[in-house]
Amino acid sequence: MGVELKEYAPQELAAQPVGAWTGTACRLVVGAIRAQLAVEDLTQPHWWTLNHAAGAPGRWTRAALAERLAPWDDLGTDFDRVFDDLAARGWLAEDAAGGLALTAAGEAGRLRAKERNLRVHRQVHEGVDPEDFVTTINVLRRMVANLGGDGNLPG
């Protein structure tokens, strides 16, 4: 499906700027995910909200979930607007204590969006050996930690 890749000597590859390649990969992957979510009239913050509410119904309040998601947001998202939008669609409900949970319609929408994101996942992983992918993630984690970031998986 993708463009045929040329072969390069290891020393040529080792000299490549990691920032340029990771930046390009990030823009393409995130762009593809955002394009798929847009078909459902969703943004990444919508997607994150749906998954957190589905994974722990009633655990997350608006404030706690906004705090949890903010570090991943690069859009300056007003999370209350996202929560309000999902509630207005009938996808997200709040209990008396402010806990968020998906409705049946919200779960159906989350599953549609999940299938769209899986399309991107399959495309990204096409022709990539799973061991190479794991190595790539571990290398990136180490680089992040080397630069003072948190190289641990999100929990």
C-alpha positions as CSV (number, residue, x, y, z in Angstrom):
1,M,0.0,0.0,0.0
2,G,2.8,2.4,0.8
3,V,5.7,3.7,-1.3
4,E,8.4,1.2,-2.0
5,L,11.4,1.9,0.3
6,K,15.0,2.1,-0.9
7,E,17.7,0.3,1.0
8,Y,20.3,2.4,2.7
9,A,23.6,1.6,4.4
10,P,23.4,1.5,8.2
11,Q,25.7,4.4,8.6
12,E,23.4,6.5,6.3
13,L,20.4,5.7,8.5
14,A,22.3,6.3,11.7
15,A,23.1,9.8,10.6
16,Q,19.4,10.7,10.0
17,P,17.8,13.4,12.2
18,V,15.5,11.6,14.6
19,G,13.4,14.8,15.2
20,A,12.6,15.1,11.5
21,W,11.5,11.5,11.1
22,T,9.6,11.4,14.4
23,G,7.9,14.7,13.5
24,T,6.9,13.5,10.1
25,A,5.6,10.2,11.5
26,C,3.7,12.0,14.2
27,R,2.0,14.4,11.8
28,L,1.0,11.6,9.4
29,V,-0.2,9.2,12.1
30,V,-2.1,11.8,14.1
31,G,-3.5,13.3,10.9
32,A,-4.8,9.9,9.7
33,I,-6.4,9.3,13.1
34,R,-8.0,12.7,13.2
35,A,-9.3,12.3,9.7
36,Q,-10.9,9.0,10.6
37,L,-12.4,10.4,13.8
38,A,-13.8,13.4,11.9
39,V,-15.9,11.1,9.9
40,E,-17.8,10.5,13.1
41,D,-17.6,14.2,13.9
42,L,-15.2,13.5,16.7
43,T,-11.8,14.9,17.8
44,Q,-9.0,13.1,19.6
45,P,-10.2,14.6,22.9
46,H,-13.7,13.1,22.2
47,W,-12.0,9.8,21.6
48,W,-9.9,9.9,24.8
49,T,-13.0,10.8,26.8
50,L,-15.0,8.0,25.3
51,N,-12.3,5.5,26.2
52,H,-11.7,6.7,29.7
53,A,-15.5,6.8,30.5
54,A,-15.9,3.3,29.0
55,G,-12.8,1.9,30.8
56,A,-13.9,3.1,34.3
57,P,-17.6,4.1,34.3
58,G,-18.3,6.6,37.1
59,R,-14.6,6.9,38.1
60,W,-13.8,10.1,36.2
61,T,-15.3,13.5,37.0
62,R,-15.0,16.3,34.5
63,A,-12.2,18.0,36.4
64,A,-10.2,14.8,37.0
65,L,-10.6,13.7,33.4
66,A,-9.7,17.1,32.0
67,E,-6.5,17.1,34.2
68,R,-5.7,13.5,33.0
69,L,-6.1,14.3,29.3
70,A,-4.5,17.8,29.2
71,P,-0.9,16.7,28.9
72,W,-1.8,14.8,25.6
73,D,-3.7,17.7,24.1
74,D,-2.0,19.9,21.5
75,L,-5.2,21.7,20.4
76,G,-5.9,23.9,23.4
77,T,-9.0,21.9,24.0
78,D,-11.8,23.2,26.3
79,F,-12.6,19.8,27.7
80,D,-15.9,21.0,29.2
81,R,-17.1,21.7,25.6
82,V,-16.1,18.1,24.7
83,F,-18.0,16.7,27.6
84,D,-21.0,18.9,26.9
85,D,-20.9,17.8,23.2
86,L,-20.9,14.1,24.1
87,A,-23.7,14.7,26.7
88,A,-25.8,16.6,24.1
89,R,-25.4,13.7,21.7
90,G,-26.7,11.4,24.4
91,W,-23.3,9.5,24.5
92,L,-22.1,10.6,27.9
93,A,-24.0,10.7,31.2
94,E,-23.0,12.1,34.6
95,D,-24.2,10.5,37.9
96,A,-25.1,12.5,41.0
97,A,-21.5,12.5,42.2
98,G,-20.3,13.8,38.8
99,G,-18.9,10.5,37.6
100,L,-18.9,10.1,33.8
101,A,-20.2,7.0,32.0
102,L,-21.1,6.1,28.4
103,T,-24.7,5.5,27.4
104,A,-25.5,2.7,25.0
105,A,-25.3,5.2,22.1
106,G,-22.0,6.4,23.4
107,E,-20.6,2.9,23.5
108,A,-21.9,2.3,19.9
109,G,-20.2,5.5,18.8
110,R,-17.0,4.5,20.6
111,L,-16.9,1.2,18.8
112,R,-17.4,2.8,15.4
113,A,-14.5,5.2,16.2
114,K,-12.4,2.3,17.4
115,E,-12.9,0.5,14.1
116,R,-11.8,3.7,12.3
117,N,-8.7,4.0,14.4
118,L,-7.9,0.3,13.9
119,R,-7.8,1.0,10.1
120,V,-5.0,3.5,10.8
121,H,-3.3,1.1,13.1
122,R,-3.3,-1.6,10.5
123,Q,-2.0,0.8,7.8
124,V,0.8,2.1,10.1
125,H,1.9,-1.4,11.0
126,E,1.8,-2.8,7.4
127,G,5.2,-4.4,6.7
128,V,6.5,-3.7,10.2
129,D,7.8,-6.7,12.1
130,P,6.2,-6.6,15.6
131,E,9.7,-7.0,17.2
132,D,10.9,-4.0,15.3
133,F,7.9,-2.0,16.5
134,V,8.6,-2.9,20.1
135,T,12.3,-1.9,19.6
136,T,11.2,1.4,18.1
137,I,8.9,2.2,21.0
138,N,11.6,1.3,23.5
139,V,14.2,3.5,21.7
140,L,11.8,6.4,21.6
141,R,11.0,5.9,25.3
142,R,14.7,6.0,26.1
143,M,15.2,9.2,24.0
144,V,12.3,10.8,25.8
145,A,13.7,9.9,29.2
146,N,17.2,11.1,28.1
147,L,15.7,14.5,27.4
148,G,14.0,14.7,30.8
149,G,10.6,13.4,29.8
150,D,8.5,10.6,31.2
151,G,9.4,7.5,29.1
152,N,7.0,5.3,31.0
153,L,3.8,4.1,29.3
154,P,0.7,6.1,30.2
155,G,-1.2,4.5,33.0
